Amino acid sequence: MKVGFIGLGNMGSPMAANLIKGGHEVVVYNRTPAKAQPLVSQGARYAGSLADACRGEVVFTMLSDDNALESVVFRDGGIAHTLARNAIHVSGSTISLALSDRLAQEHAERGQSFVAAPVFGRPEAAAAGKLFVVAAGDNVAVETCMPLFESVGQRTFRFGEKPSSANLVKISGNFLIASVLESLGEVLALVRKGGLDQQQFLDFLTSTLFTAPVYKTYGGLIIEKNFQHVGFAAPLGLKDTRLTLSAGEMFRVPLPLASLLRDRFLALLARGGESLDWSAIAQLAAEDSGQKGSPS
């Protein structure tokens, strides 16, 4: 399949690489051309413009937020204006429900299809082709894209024909992960101040009732204070928490924990955590309790 790929960050680059490995003809575009060179060396072709990346059957975007996605879709020479009729725009980004609905409408008016396909997993999972893909959109379009999803992920979950349904799943999932980061930070600060070994406690936790990968992966990062290894940057954590609150307001669902998490991310950024992994919010509990080991 001929695929354009726009957005070659921590997640986009390994996903594009796996599409190449999957035998697809991949054309890559990024604002910083240098980021495309490793993929070109693996067999991708570099697109000199957005339009050049939109000449295939599918264009895949993996961008950081609503503003970044809007800028490549709606500007002159952008995706909406250059994608062929019957072609498909797949968005892997974590975006607002409102933008997802707008994209679905705009593409439909141009005879194009829009599929929301956000993913769960850190860059290591993306590199290994082990992401979980959450897809929603027109059934024919989603079915057409299944070989792409199989190249980048270990399993695809389908949530109907309304693209924003997939975005709601992604926003909700990230909210739960952020909740785990906060609760892990608090309990690890507690057991440490109580004189227990944090690693021993985590081993007990993840060998009994809390065996989910999110506890194992992030528990290790928190104990090791390995926040410079950025799989998901702290500002994106704040962005996604705001998306959660926006969805809650849209559906009239109070989300008091999301309000707490927004303030925790704001506190992390105020302390200079702009370049850290979002798991660094867990160290705020240690700081609040007077322990050394604040985000750094």
C-alpha positions as semicolon CSV with decimal commas, in nm:
position;residue;x (nm);y (nm);z (nm)
1;M;0,000;0,000;0,000
2;K;0,125;0,352;-0,080
3;V;0,126;0,552;0,242
4;G;0,223;0,906;0,330
5;F;0,345;0,954;0,686
6;I;0,351;1,300;0,847
7;G;0,507;1,356;1,189
8;L;0,833;1,178;1,273
9;G;0,865;1,225;1,647
10;N;0,926;0,967;1,920
11;M;0,627;0,763;1,807
12;G;0,595;0,850;1,440
13;S;0,947;0,749;1,337
14;P;0,932;0,389;1,466
15;M;0,579;0,350;1,334
16;A;0,687;0,462;0,987
17;A;0,986;0,227;1,008
18;N;0,755;-0,066;1,079
19;L;0,535;0,026;0,784
20;I;0,846;0,005;0,566
21;K;0,934;-0,333;0,720
22;G;0,576;-0,442;0,649
23;G;0,636;-0,396;0,276
24;H;0,443;-0,072;0,230
25;E;0,560;0,208;0,002
26;V;0,615;0,490;0,250
27;V;0,659;0,859;0,173
28;V;0,759;1,062;0,480
29;Y;0,725;1,432;0,560
30;N;0,841;1,630;0,861
31;R;0,897;1,998;0,932
32;T;1,259;1,910;1,016
33;P;1,386;1,717;0,711
34;A;1,680;1,570;0,903
35;K;1,442;1,353;1,103
36;A;1,341;1,179;0,783
37;Q;1,690;1,069;0,683
38;P;1,706;0,747;0,890
39;L;1,378;0,639;0,731
40;V;1,499;0,730;0,383
41;S;1,800;0,507;0,444
42;Q;1,554;0,226;0,527
43;G;1,367;0,266;0,199
44;A;1,124;0,553;0,248
45;R;1,098;0,841;0,005
46;Y;1,115;1,195;0,139
47;A;0,827;1,424;0,045
48;G;0,932;1,778;-0,036
49;S;0,589;1,910;0,057
50;L;0,272;1,809;0,237
51;A;0,102;1,762;-0,098
52;D;0,370;1,516;-0,206
53;A;0,292;1,305;0,101
54;C;-0,078;1,292;0,010
55;R;-0,064;1,122;-0,328
56;G;-0,117;0,766;-0,207
57;E;-0,412;0,563;-0,084
58;V;-0,359;0,665;0,279
59;V;-0,190;0,949;0,463
60;F;-0,103;0,883;0,827
61;T;-0,051;1,172;1,070
62;M;0,120;1,137;1,408
63;L;0,133;1,488;1,552
64;S;0,145;1,632;1,903
65;D;-0,181;1,821;1,942
66;D;-0,485;1,984;1,782
67;N;-0,293;2,288;1,658
68;A;-0,025;2,081;1,486
69;L;-0,283;1,860;1,316
70;E;-0,504;2,150;1,207
71;S;-0,202;2,322;1,055
72;V;-0,123;2,032;0,822
73;V;-0,483;1,950;0,733
74;F;-0,650;2,283;0,667
75;R;-0,378;2,516;0,541
76;D;-0,326;2,583;0,171
77;G;-0,159;2,280;0,021
78;G;-0,253;2,076;0,326
79;I;-0,406;1,731;0,353
80;A;-0,770;1,829;0,307
81;H;-0,692;2,019;-0,012
82;T;-0,456;1,767;-0,174
83;L;-0,575;1,421;-0,070
84;A;-0,752;1,242;-0,355
85;R;-1,118;1,149;-0,345
86;N;-1,168;0,808;-0,184
87;A;-0,828;0,831;-0,015
88;I;-0,801;0,796;0,364
89;H;-0,656;1,019;0,633
90;V;-0,557;0,818;0,942
91;S;-0,482;1,021;1,255
92;G;-0,281;0,850;1,527
93;S;-0,275;1,165;1,739
94;T;-0,439;1,223;2,076
95;I;-0,675;1,507;1,986
96;S;-0,997;1,665;2,105
97;L;-1,331;1,511;2,022
98;A;-1,434;1,839;1,859
99;L;-1,141;1,833;1,615
100;S;-1,199;1,466;1,537
101;D;-1,563;1,540;1,451
102;R;-1,457;1,837;1,237
103;L;-1,203;1,626;1,048
104;A;-1,462;1,356;0,982
105;Q;-1,703;1,614;0,841
106;E;-1,447;1,803;0,633
107;H;-1,303;1,490;0,476
108;A;-1,650;1,351;0,402
109;E;-1,744;1,673;0,222
110;R;-1,441;1,623;-0,004
111;G;-1,518;1,258;-0,077
112;Q;-1,234;1,143;0,148
113;S;-1,243;0,917;0,454
114;F;-1,118;0,991;0,804
115;V;-1,014;0,720;1,048
116;A;-0,907;0,797;1,404
117;A;-0,647;0,541;1,517
118;P;-0,466;0,658;1,831
119;V;-0,228;0,410;1,988
120;F;-0,131;0,292;2,333
121;G;0,233;0,219;2,411
122;R;0,562;0,398;2,465
123;P;0,831;0,445;2,194
124;E;0,987;0,111;2,285
125;A;0,659;-0,062;2,201
126;A;0,632;0,140;1,880
127;A;0,980;0,026;1,774
128;A;0,889;-0,336;1,843
129;G;0,559;-0,311;1,654
130;K;0,375;-0,390;1,978
131;L;0,139;-0,094;2,003
132;F;-0,231;-0,132;2,069
133;V;-0,433;0,049;1,803
134;V;-0,776;0,193;1,876
135;A;-0,959;0,254;1,546
136;A;-1,292;0,408;1,453
137;G;-1,435;0,528;1,124
138;D;-1,615;0,405;0,815
139;N;-1,598;0,026;0,818
140;V;-1,462;0,000;0,463
141;A;-1,192;0,258;0,537
142;V;-1,091;0,089;0,861
143;E;-1,076;-0,249;0,688
144;T;-0,856;-0,099;0,417
145;C;-0,617;0,027;0,684
146;M;-0,595;-0,298;0,880
147;P;-0,268;-0,407;0,708
148;L;-0,115;-0,078;0,825
149;F;-0,236;-0,129;1,180
150;E;-0,102;-0,483;1,177
151;S;0,239;-0,348;1,079
152;V;0,261;-0,105;1,371
153;G;0,069;-0,288;1,644
154;Q;0,005;-0,622;1,809
155;R;-0,373;-0,581;1,819
156;T;-0,636;-0,343;1,683
157;F;-0,954;-0,261;1,874
158;R;-1,243;-0,122;1,671
159;F;-1,494;0,118;1,824
160;G;-1,751;0,175;1,554
161;E;-1,793;0,420;1,268
162;K;-1,767;0,754;1,451
163;P;-1,396;0,848;1,455
164;S;-1,416;1,053;1,774
165;S;-1,515;0,737;1,964
166;A;-1,155;0,617;1,926
167;N;-1,030;0,953;2,052
168;L;-1,255;0,927;2,358
169;V;-1,106;0,584;2,432
170;K;-0,754;0,726;2,400
171;I;-0,825;1,030;2,618
172;S;-0,988;0,810;2,882
173;G;-0,701;0,562;2,875
174;N;-0,439;0,835;2,917
175;F;-0,639;0,977;3,207
176;L;-0,620;0,638;3,378
177;I;-0,244;0,617;3,318
178;A;-0,192;0,964;3,465
179;S;-0,401;0,858;3,765
180;V;-0,169;0,560;3,813
181;L;0,135;0,790;3,798
182;E;-0,006;1,008;4,073
183;S;-0,117;0,720;4,296
184;L;0,213;0,535;4,250
185;G;0,405;0,851;4,337
186;E;0,204;0,896;4,654
187;V;0,228;0,536;4,775
188;L;0,599;0,504;4,691
189;A;0,668;0,824;4,884
190;L;0,469;0,678;5,175
191;V;0,648;0,344;5,194
192;R;0,989;0,508;5,150
193;K;0,925;0,749;5,436
194;G;0,800;0,454;5,641
195;G;1,141;0,291;5,601
196;L;1,052;0,028;5,341
197;D;1,247;-0,057;5,029
198;Q;1,058;0,085;4,731
199;Q;1,174;-0,181;4,486
200;Q;1,075;-0,463;4,720
201;F;0,735;-0,302;4,761
202;L;0,693;-0,261;4,383
203;D;0,793;-0,624;4,325
204;F;0,527;-0,733;4,573
205;L;0,269;-0,502;4,415
206;T;0,329;-0,613;4,057
207;S;0,347;-0,983;4,150
208;T;0,007;-0,987;4,319
209;L;-0,291;-0,758;4,259
210;F;-0,131;-0,500;4,025
211;T;0,029;-0,703;3,747
212;A;-0,061;-0,462;3,465
213;P;0,235;-0,336;3,258
214;V;0,155;0,024;3,349
215;Y;0,249;-0,045;3,713
216;K;0,564;-0,236;3,624
217;T;0,691;0,008;3,362
218;Y;0,613;0,332;3,538
219;G;0,690;0,200;3,885
220;G;1,042;0,126;3,767
221;L;1,083;0,469;3,610
222;I;0,963;0,639;3,928
223;I;1,192;0,444;4,160
224;E;1,491;0,495;3,930
225;K;1,394;0,861;3,875
226;N;1,456;0,795;3,508
227;F;1,261;1,099;3,391
228;Q;1,515;1,216;3,134
229;H;1,420;0,916;2,919
230;V;1,119;1,084;2,764
231;G;0,863;0,851;2,616
232;F;0,581;1,100;2,664
233;A;0,670;1,457;2,755
234;A;0,518;1,628;3,059
235;P;0,354;1,909;2,855
236;L;0,166;1,642;2,660
237;G;0,041;1,501;2,989
238;L;-0,105;1,841;3,072
239;K;-0,255;1,863;2,723
240;D;-0,423;1,523;2,752
241;T;-0,558;1,601;3,097
242;R;-0,717;1,914;2,955
243;L;-0,871;1,702;2,679
244;T;-1,016;1,475;2,946
245;L;-1,167;1,771;3,129
246;S;-1,307;1,905;2,802
247;A;-1,471;1,570;2,727
248;G;-1,613;1,561;3,077
249;E;-1,761;1,906;3,031
250;M;-1,905;1,808;2,693
251;F;-2,085;1,507;2,838
252;R;-2,161;1,667;3,179
253;V;-1,945;1,417;3,367
254;P;-1,760;1,561;3,669
255;L;-1,398;1,443;3,676
256;P;-1,249;1,572;4,003
257;L;-0,939;1,354;3,974
258;A;-0,867;1,503;3,631
259;S;-0,872;1,850;3,790
260;L;-0,615;1,731;4,045
261;L;-0,395;1,588;3,770
262;R;-0,411;1,913;3,574
263;D;-0,277;2,096;3,879
264;R;-0,005;1,834;3,931
265;F;0,117;1,873;3,575
266;L;0,108;2,249;3,611
267;A;0,315;2,219;3,929
268;L;0,568;1,996;3,751
269;L;0,606;2,242;3,465
270;A;0,634;2,534;3,709
271;R;0,927;2,351;3,872
272;G;1,110;2,328;3,539
273;G;0,988;1,986;3,428
274;E;0,913;2,089;3,070
275;S;1,165;1,845;2,922
276;L;1,089;1,549;3,151
277;D;0,876;1,240;3,101
278;W;0,522;1,279;3,227
279;S;0,588;1,017;3,494
280;A;0,788;1,285;3,678
281;I;0,464;1,406;3,838
282;A;0,502;1,104;4,067
283;Q;0,801;1,268;4,236
284;L;0,592;1,565;4,348
285;A;0,454;1,350;4,629
286;A;0,808;1,284;4,752
287;E;0,881;1,654;4,741
288;D;0,559;1,737;4,926
289;S;0,657;1,493;5,201
290;G;0,997;1,656;5,247
291;Q;1,195;1,375;5,083
292;K;1,481;1,431;4,845
293;G;1,427;1,319;4,490
294;S;1,218;1,595;4,337
295;P;1,192;1,601;3,955
296;S;1,525;1,669;3,785
